[in-house]
Amino acid sequence: MNDRYDAGYGGENPGYGGDQSGYGGDPYELVGYDEYGRPVYRQIPAQQTGQQTYDPYAQHGQQGYGYDPYTGHQQPAAPYGTYDTGQQPPAPSYDPYGTGHTGHAGAGTATPYDPYGQTAAGGAQPRVAEQAPYIPQQAGPSQEEARSSGRAEDEREYHTEQFAFVEEPDDDSEDVIDWLKFTENRTERREEARRRARARVIALVVVLALAAAGGVGYLWYAGKLPGLSSSGSKTDTATPVGAQKRDVIVVHLHDTKKGGTSTALLVDNTTTKQGTTVLLPNSLTLTSDDGTTTTLAKSVEDDGSDGTREALDTVLGTDIEGTWRLDTPYLQNLVDLVGSIDIDTDTDVPDPAAKKKGEAPLVHKGTGQTLSGKMAVAYATYRAPGEAPNAQLERFGQVMQGVLRKMTSDPGAATTTIQTLGQIIEPPLTDKDLAGFLARLADLAKGGDYKTALLPVQPDGTLSAQASASVVKDVLGGTAKSPDKDAAVSVSVQNASGVKDNTEKARVVLLNGGFTFLEGGTPAATRATSKVIYRDAAGKENATEVAKTLGLPAGSVTQGKIPGNADVSVILGQDYKPSS
């Protein structure tokens, strides 16, 4: 560490005399430090000759011995830092260069010692050029060091000309910039094109995945996946047949022009998601409210909707929720509201309004025939000459399934359709209940989970457990229970007397006699004599009892063909005279 010199000791800064180091004899004082930590001095102007000079080697306040570097002898010296204000013996002047100007004690005026080689003269001394400041006990900076210091300062400074290439573009700089912009834009465009292509591919993959998931979900919901189809999952269900939930409504089609009715059960199996139309033949034997045996057709006309619904529940073991009376005009309007129907027709149907024979049929036989409301009614009620009654019933079933396929599956829209018909719905069924039920069946029909089945009925109108198991048990979930044949003998009556009231009078007489009355209709031609017909020898006795009850002669009893649902058949002639 540099031993800095403090000028405060004695107020003067002694220097080297003569020309040894080039420094003058003027004293210096410390004024501060530069940016590198070096002391900075300034030269103090020369004082008058009589001013006391500072002796750096003087001792103040005590005696001691000092070393004279020029004589090599120890000299007594005053204590350091003291000033002798008394008279001092003149000191010999020192000429380091041997010029002969040396003073001796007592020899005139002695020239004081000037450590910087200058003689203390009276008056101001001429100032010499300022030299670099001198630090005691530290060598002053040489010219080489000053130049090195200046160069170091210059090296630490940055000048604008060092970056001249920024301010002085050459002729090709614009071309280079344009080329860089072009290549950068071209690269960005390529990257943007790649990003757009990747985005399109990702979007396409997402759309395809969603579409596939939606398709699989729909097929699963509809039960159409391989191994999960309705034919497998719905029939082989783990739920017992009797425990499955079913909603059942009975619909009666009334032909307002030709007369007669057609009956079917609409079944919605909510457990297996299967819809079914069960066609009920008019010859089905039922038990009326008074306990007598009757047919389905007769029950619809005589007992009305409530009585027929209860009788069907008894025979089929079902729980019918309501009755929908559908007259042919309303069926026509319903088909027109749903926008016509498409079905496979099994026969040509003539136009009921045709005035001449041989005119083009209203409905043509074929597959995928489109039927309007008028054509649908004509096809549903048509029965060709010589056809069995069930042929017409099956055509009615085709029309009903065609209507369900075209009807909306939305309950709200279905309600609007039913209300638009302007039909009065019989309680307890309401228009909203009927619309919601038909909407559910429509959804099943559109999905292919709908079928039509004919209830098998024996010739006598009864149901056998074996024959009806596939419909009554599997579809309706009930048990066939035909009326007890031993309870009463069923009698079918046809009125050929020409007197309409004779039918009602004969019914009253037979019921009072303990027989079951069956309506046999009215033949086209009248008969003069009455007949009582039995099927086999076992029924002859019953036929004889019927003749007696009606007041007919014993000769009117004969063996022959009778309707399947009756034990005895009666044809009333003009000889029938009812009792008063």
C-alpha positions in Angstrom: 0.0 0.0 0.0 1.3 3.4 -0.9 2.5 5.6 2.0 0.8 8.8 1.1 2.5 12.0 2.2 0.5 14.4 4.3 1.5 18.0 3.7 0.2 19.0 7.0 3.5 18.2 8.8 5.3 21.5 8.7 3.3 23.0 5.8 6.0 22.4 3.2 6.7 19.6 0.9 10.5 19.2 0.5 11.7 18.0 -2.8 14.9 17.0 -4.4 17.4 19.9 -5.0 19.5 20.6 -8.0 18.8 18.9 -11.3 18.6 15.4 -9.9 14.9 14.6 -10.7 13.8 17.8 -12.5 11.5 19.0 -9.6 11.9 22.6 -8.5 12.3 23.8 -4.9 8.9 25.4 -4.5 6.8 23.7 -1.7 3.6 21.7 -2.6 0.5 21.0 -0.6 -2.1 18.2 -1.0 -5.4 19.2 -2.5 -7.1 15.8 -3.0 -7.0 12.5 -5.0 -7.6 11.7 -8.6 -9.9 9.0 -9.9 -7.2 6.4 -9.5 -6.5 7.2 -5.9 -3.3 9.1 -6.4 -2.7 12.3 -4.4 -2.9 15.6 -6.2 -0.8 18.5 -5.1 -0.5 22.1 -6.0 2.6 24.3 -5.8 2.7 26.9 -3.1 4.1 30.3 -4.2 7.6 31.1 -2.7 7.6 33.1 0.6 9.9 35.9 1.6 13.6 35.2 2.5 13.2 35.8 6.2 10.5 33.1 6.6 11.4 30.1 8.7 11.9 26.9 6.8 10.7 23.5 7.8 13.3 21.0 8.9 11.9 17.6 8.4 14.6 16.1 10.4 14.3 18.4 13.4 13.3 16.9 16.7 10.8 18.9 18.8 11.0 19.0 22.5 13.7 16.4 23.1 17.3 15.6 22.3 18.2 12.7 20.2 20.6 11.5 17.7 20.0 11.6 14.0 21.8 10.0 11.1 23.4 12.2 8.6 23.2 10.4 5.3 25.9 12.6 3.8 28.6 12.4 6.5 27.8 8.9 7.8 27.9 10.2 11.4 25.2 10.4 14.0 24.4 13.9 15.0 22.5 15.2 18.0 19.2 16.4 16.7 16.2 18.1 18.0 13.1 16.1 18.7 11.0 15.4 15.6 8.3 17.9 15.0 9.6 20.8 17.2 10.5 24.2 16.0 13.5 26.2 17.4 12.5 29.8 17.5 15.8 30.9 19.0 19.0 31.8 17.3 20.5 28.8 15.6 24.1 28.6 14.5 24.5 29.0 10.9 24.5 25.7 9.2 26.9 24.9 6.5 25.4 25.0 3.1 25.3 21.8 1.2 26.3 21.5 -2.3 25.6 18.0 -3.4 27.4 18.5 -6.7 30.6 19.9 -5.2 30.4 23.4 -6.6 32.4 24.8 -3.7 29.5 26.8 -2.3 29.6 25.4 1.2 29.1 27.4 4.3 31.0 27.0 7.6 30.1 28.1 11.1 30.8 31.7 11.7 31.7 32.5 8.2 29.5 35.4 7.2 26.0 35.0 6.0 25.3 31.4 5.5 23.3 30.2 2.6 20.4 28.1 3.9 20.1 24.6 2.7 17.7 24.2 -0.1 16.7 20.6 -0.6 15.5 21.3 -4.1 18.7 23.1 -5.2 17.4 26.6 -5.1 18.8 29.5 -3.0 16.5 31.3 -0.8 16.6 34.7 -2.2 14.8 37.7 -1.2 11.6 38.5 -3.0 9.6 36.2 -5.1 11.3 33.5 -7.0 10.5 33.0 -10.6 8.0 30.1 -11.1 9.1 27.3 -13.2 6.8 25.1 -15.3 4.7 22.8 -13.1 5.9 19.3 -13.0 4.0 16.2 -12.1 3.3 16.1 -8.4 5.8 14.2 -6.3 4.7 11.8 -3.6 7.2 11.3 -0.8 8.6 7.8 -0.5 6.8 7.0 -3.8 8.3 7.4 -7.3 6.4 9.9 -9.4 4.8 8.8 -12.6 7.1 8.5 -15.5 6.2 9.7 -19.0 5.8 6.1 -20.2 3.3 5.5 -17.4 1.4 8.6 -18.2 1.2 7.6 -21.8 0.1 4.1 -20.8 -2.5 5.6 -18.5 -3.8 7.8 -21.3 -4.0 4.8 -23.7 -5.9 2.8 -21.1 -8.4 5.6 -20.7 -8.8 5.8 -24.4 -9.3 2.0 -24.7 -12.1 2.2 -22.1 -14.0 4.7 -24.1 -16.2 3.7 -27.1 -16.5 6.1 -30.0 -19.1 6.4 -32.7 -16.5 5.7 -35.4 -16.0 2.2 -34.0 -19.6 1.4 -35.2 -19.3 3.2 -38.5 -20.8 0.2 -40.4 -24.2 1.0 -38.8 -24.4 4.5 -40.0 -22.7 3.9 -43.3 -24.6 1.2 -45.1 -23.1 0.0 -48.3 -25.0 -0.2 -51.6 -26.0 -3.8 -51.1 -27.5 -3.4 -47.7 -31.1 -2.8 -49.0 -30.8 -5.9 -51.2 -29.7 -8.0 -48.3 -32.5 -6.7 -46.1 -35.0 -7.4 -48.8 -33.7 -10.9 -49.3 -33.8 -11.5 -45.5 -37.4 -10.3 -45.4 -38.3 -12.5 -48.4 -36.8 -15.6 -46.9 -38.3 -14.9 -43.5 -41.8 -14.3 -45.0 -41.4 -17.4 -47.1 -40.5 -19.5 -44.0 -43.4 -18.1 -42.0 -45.8 -18.8 -44.8 -44.6 -22.4 -45.0 -44.9 -22.8 -41.2 -48.4 -21.3 -41.3 -49.4 -23.6 -44.1 -48.1 -26.6 -42.1 -50.1 -25.4 -39.0 -53.3 -25.0 -41.0 -52.8 -28.5 -42.6 -52.3 -30.0 -39.2 -55.4 -28.2 -37.8 -57.5 -29.5 -40.7 -56.3 -33.0 -40.2 -57.0 -32.8 -36.4 -60.4 -31.3 -37.0 -61.2 -34.1 -39.6 -60.1 -36.8 -37.2 -62.2 -35.3 -34.4 -65.3 -35.1 -36.6 -64.9 -38.6 -37.8 -64.4 -39.8 -34.2 -67.5 -38.0 -33.0 -69.5 -39.3 -36.0 -68.4 -42.9 -35.3 -69.1 -42.6 -31.6 -72.5 -41.1 -32.3 -73.3 -43.9 -34.8 -72.2 -46.6 -32.4 -74.2 -45.0 -29.6 -77.3 -44.9 -31.6 -76.9 -48.5 -32.7 -76.3 -49.5 -29.1 -79.4 -47.5 -28.0 -81.5 -49.0 -30.7 -80.1 -52.5 -29.9 -78.8 -53.0 -33.5 -75.2 -53.7 -32.7 -74.1 -57.3 -33.6 -75.0 -59.5 -30.7 -77.3 -56.8 -29.2 -80.1 -56.8 -31.8 -83.7 -56.7 -30.7 -84.3 -60.2 -31.8 -81.7 -61.4 -29.3 -81.7 -59.0 -26.4 -85.4 -58.4 -26.2 -86.6 -62.0 -26.4 -83.8 -63.5 -24.3 -84.2 -60.9 -21.6 -83.4 -61.9 -18.0 -86.7 -60.3 -16.8 -89.5 -62.9 -16.6 -92.3 -62.5 -19.1 -94.9 -61.9 -16.4 -92.8 -59.3 -14.7 -92.2 -57.1 -17.8 -93.9 -53.7 -17.8 -96.4 -53.2 -20.6 -98.7 -50.3 -21.6 -101.8 -51.5 -23.5 -104.6 -49.6 -25.3 -107.5 -51.1 -27.2 -108.5 -49.4 -30.5 -111.9 -50.1 -32.2 -112.2 -49.1 -35.9 -115.9 -48.3 -36.7 -116.9 -48.5 -40.3 -119.4 -45.7 -40.5 -120.5 -46.6 -44.1 -120.7 -50.4 -44.2 -121.1 -51.1 -40.5 -119.0 -53.4 -38.4 -116.0 -53.0 -36.2 -112.4 -54.1 -36.1 -110.5 -54.4 -32.8 -106.8 -54.4 -32.0 -104.5 -54.0 -29.0 -101.6 -51.6 -29.1 -98.9 -52.9 -26.8 -95.8 -51.0 -25.6 -93.4 -53.3 -23.7 -91.2 -50.8 -21.9 -89.0 -53.5 -20.5 -87.9 -55.0 -23.8 -88.5 -51.9 -25.9 -90.8 -53.8 -28.3 -94.1 -52.6 -29.8 -96.8 -54.9 -31.0 -100.3 -54.7 -32.6 -102.4 -57.7 -31.5 -105.4 -58.2 -33.8 -108.5 -59.6 -32.1 -111.0 -61.5 -34.2 -114.6 -60.5 -33.8 -115.5 -64.1 -33.0 -113.6 -64.1 -29.7 -115.9 -65.2 -27.0 -116.3 -62.9 -24.0 -118.4 -62.7 -20.9 -120.7 -59.8 -20.7 -121.5 -57.7 -17.6 -124.6 -59.9 -16.7 -122.5 -63.1 -16.9 -123.7 -64.2 -20.3 -121.4 -65.2 -23.1 -121.0 -63.0 -26.1 -118.7 -62.2 -29.0 -116.2 -59.4 -29.3 -118.2 -57.7 -32.1 -121.4 -57.9 -30.1 -119.8 -56.6 -27.0 -118.4 -53.5 -28.8 -121.9 -52.7 -30.0 -123.9 -53.6 -26.9 -121.6 -53.2 -23.9 -119.6 -50.2 -25.1 -116.0 -49.4 -24.4 -116.0 -50.0 -20.7 -117.8 -53.4 -20.8 -115.6 -54.6 -23.7 -112.4 -53.5 -22.0 -113.2 -55.3 -18.8 -114.3 -58.5 -20.7 -111.0 -58.5 -22.6 -109.0 -58.1 -19.4 -110.9 -61.2 -18.1 -110.3 -63.3 -21.1 -106.7 -62.3 -21.9 -105.4 -61.6 -18.3 -104.3 -58.1 -19.3 -104.7 -54.6 -17.8 -105.9 -52.3 -20.6 -105.4 -48.7 -19.7 -107.9 -47.1 -22.1 -110.0 -47.3 -25.3 -109.5 -45.4 -28.5 -112.6 -45.3 -30.7 -111.4 -44.6 -34.2 -114.1 -44.0 -36.8 -113.2 -44.3 -40.4 -113.4 -40.5 -41.1 -110.9 -39.9 -38.3 -108.6 -42.6 -39.7 -108.7 -40.9 -43.1 -107.8 -37.5 -41.5 -105.0 -39.1 -39.4 -103.4 -40.6 -42.5 -103.6 -37.3 -44.3 -102.1 -35.5 -41.3 -99.0 -37.8 -41.1 -98.5 -37.4 -44.9 -99.8 -40.7 -46.3 -98.4 -44.1 -45.6 -96.4 -46.8 -47.4 -97.4 -50.4 -47.1 -97.3 -53.7 -49.1 -100.9 -54.4 -50.3 -102.1 -57.9 -50.9 -105.0 -57.2 -53.2 -106.6 -54.6 -55.4 -109.3 -52.6 -53.7 -112.1 -51.1 -55.9 -113.2 -47.6 -55.5 -116.3 -47.4 -53.4 -117.4 -44.3 -55.3 -117.1 -46.1 -58.7 -120.4 -46.1 -60.7 -119.4 -48.7 -63.2 -117.8 -52.1 -62.8 -114.4 -52.5 -64.4 -113.1 -49.1 -63.4 -109.5 -48.8 -62.2 -109.1 -49.9 -58.5 -108.5 -47.3 -55.9 -105.7 -49.4 -54.3 -103.4 -51.5 -56.4 -101.7 -54.7 -55.2 -98.0 -54.4 -54.8 -95.1 -53.6 -52.5 -94.4 -50.1 -51.2 -97.7 -48.7 -52.2 -98.4 -45.1 -51.1 -101.9 -44.7 -49.7 -103.7 -41.5 -49.0 -106.3 -41.2 -46.2 -109.2 -42.3 -48.5 -107.1 -45.2 -49.9 -106.0 -46.3 -46.4 -109.6 -46.5 -45.2 -110.7 -48.5 -48.2 -107.9 -50.9 -47.8 -108.4 -51.3 -44.0 -112.1 -52.1 -44.3 -112.0 -54.2 -47.5 -113.0 -57.9 -47.5 -113.2 -59.6 -50.8 -116.1 -62.1 -51.5 -115.4 -65.5 -50.0 -112.5 -64.2 -47.8 -112.2 -65.1 -44.1 -113.0 -62.3 -41.7 -109.4 -62.3 -40.5 -108.1 -61.1 -44.0 -109.8 -57.7 -43.5 -108.5 -57.6 -39.9 -104.9 -58.1 -41.1 -105.2 -55.3 -43.6 -106.3 -53.0 -40.7 -103.2 -54.0 -38.8 -101.0 -53.0 -41.8 -102.6 -49.6 -41.9 -102.1 -49.0 -38.2 -98.4 -49.9 -38.4 -98.0 -47.7 -41.5 -99.5 -44.8 -39.5 -97.1 -45.3 -36.6 -94.1 -45.4 -38.9 -95.1 -41.9 -40.3 -96.2 -40.4 -37.0 -93.9 -38.1 -35.1 -92.0 -39.4 -32.1 -92.2 -36.1 -30.3 -95.0 -36.2 -27.6 -95.8 -32.5 -28.1 -96.1 -32.7 -31.8 -98.1 -35.9 -31.5 -100.5 -34.1 -29.1 -101.0 -31.4 -31.7 -101.8 -34.1 -34.3 -104.4 -35.8 -32.1 -106.0 -32.5 -31.1 -106.2 -31.5 -34.8 -108.4 -34.5 -35.5 -111.1 -33.0 -33.3 -111.9 -36.4 -31.9 -113.5 -36.9 -28.5 -111.4 -39.3 -26.5 -113.3 -41.5 -24.1 -112.3 -41.3 -20.4 -110.1 -42.2 -18.6 -107.9 -41.7 -21.6 -106.9 -38.1 -22.6 -105.6 -36.7 -25.8 -102.1 -36.1 -24.2 -102.0 -39.7 -22.8 -103.0 -41.1 -26.2 -100.5 -38.8 -28.1 -97.6 -39.8 -25.7 -98.4 -43.4 -26.1 -98.6 -43.2 -29.9 -95.3 -41.2 -30.0 -93.5 -44.0 -28.1 -94.9 -46.7 -30.5 -93.9 -44.5 -33.4 -90.3 -44.4 -32.2 -90.3 -48.2 -31.9 -91.9 -48.6 -35.4 -89.3 -46.3 -37.0 -86.5 -48.3 -35.4 -87.8 -51.7 -36.6 -88.9 -52.8 -33.1 -92.5 -53.2 -34.0 -94.6 -56.2 -35.2 -98.2 -57.3 -35.8 -99.6 -60.5 -34.4 -103.0 -62.2 -34.9 -104.6 -63.7 -31.8 -105.4 -67.4 -32.6 -109.0 -68.2 -31.9 -110.7 -71.6 -32.1 -113.9 -72.1 -34.2 -116.1 -71.7 -31.2 -114.4 -68.4 -30.3 -112.4 -69.8 -27.3 -108.7 -69.7 -26.7 -106.5 -72.7 -26.1 -103.6 -72.2 -23.8 -101.2 -73.9 -26.2 -102.4 -71.9 -29.3 -102.4 -68.6 -27.4 -99.2 -68.9 -25.5 -97.1 -67.1 -28.2 -99.4 -64.1 -28.1 -101.2 -64.0 -24.8 -98.3 -65.0 -22.7 -95.2 -63.6 -24.6 -96.8 -60.4 -25.9 -99.5 -59.6 -23.5 -98.0 -61.2 -20.4 -101.3 -62.7 -19.5 -103.0 -66.1 -19.3 -105.8 -67.2 -21.6 -109.1 -67.7 -19.8 -112.1 -68.4 -21.9 -115.6 -68.4 -20.4 -116.7 -71.7 -18.8 -118.6 -73.6 -21.5 -120.5 -75.6 -18.9 -121.9 -72.5 -17.4 -124.4 -71.9 -20.2 -125.2 -73.1 -23.7 -124.4 -70.5 -26.3 -127.0 -69.9 -29.0 -126.3 -68.0 -32.2 -129.5 -66.3 -33.6 -130.0 -65.1 -37.2 -133.2 -63.2 -37.9 -134.6 -64.2 -41.3 -138.2 -63.4 -40.4 -138.2 -60.0 -41.9 -139.2 -58.4 -38.5 -136.3 -56.6 -36.9 -137.6 -56.7 -33.4 -137.7 -60.5 -33.3 -134.0 -60.6 -32.6 -134.3 -58.7 -29.4 -137.3 -60.6 -28.3 -135.5 -63.9 -28.9 -132.5 -62.7 -26.9 -134.6 -61.9 -23.9 -136.3 -65.3 -24.0 -133.0 -67.2 -24.3 -131.3 -65.3 -21.5 -134.3 -65.8 -19.3 -134.1 -69.5 -20.1 -130.4 -69.7 -19.0 -128.8 -69.7 -22.4 -126.1 -67.5 -23.7 -127.2 -65.3 -26.6 -124.9 -64.8 -29.6 -125.8 -62.3 -32.4 -125.7 -64.1 -35.7 -126.7 -61.2 -37.9 -129.4 -60.8 -40.5 -129.5 -62.9 -43.7 -130.1 -61.2 -47.0 -133.3 -63.2 -47.7 -136.2 -64.2 -45.5 -137.3 -67.7 -44.6 -140.7 -69.1 -44.2 -139.8 -71.6 -41.5 -137.5 -71.5 -38.6 -134.6 -74.0 -37.9 -132.6 -75.0 -34.8 -129.3 -76.6 -35.8 -126.8 -78.6 -33.6 -123.3 -79.8 -34.5 -123.2 -83.4 -33.3 -125.3 -85.9 -31.4 -124.1 -84.5 -28.1 -125.7 -81.2 -28.9 -129.1 -82.6 -29.9 -130.5 -82.3 -26.4 -129.5 -78.7 -26.1 -131.0 -77.9 -29.5 -134.3 -79.4 -28.4 -134.3 -77.3 -25.2 -133.7 -74.2 -27.3 -136.6 -74.9 -29.6 -139.0 -75.3 -26.7 -137.8 -72.1 -25.1 -138.4 -70.1 -28.3 -141.8 -71.8 -29.0 -140.6 -73.6 -32.1 -141.9 -77.0 -33.1 -139.7 -80.1 -32.4 -139.4 -80.7 -36.2 -137.3 -77.6 -36.6 -134.4 -79.3 -34.8 -131.8 -80.6 -37.2 -128.1 -81.4 -37.4 -125.8 -79.3 -39.6 -123.0 -76.7 -39.6 -123.0 -73.9 -37.0 -120.7 -71.0 -36.2 -117.6 -72.1 -34.3 -118.3 -70.1 -31.2 -121.8 -71.4 -30.6 -123.3 -74.6 -29.3 -126.6 -74.2 -31.1 -127.6 -72.1 -34.1 -131.1 -70.7 -34.6 -132.5 -69.2 -37.9 -135.8 -67.4 -37.2 -138.3 -67.6 -40.0 -141.7 -66.0 -40.6 -143.3 -68.7 -38.5 -141.7 -67.5 -35.4 -144.2 -65.9 -33.1 -142.6 -64.4 -30.0 -144.5 -64.7 -26.8 -146.2 -61.6 -25.6 
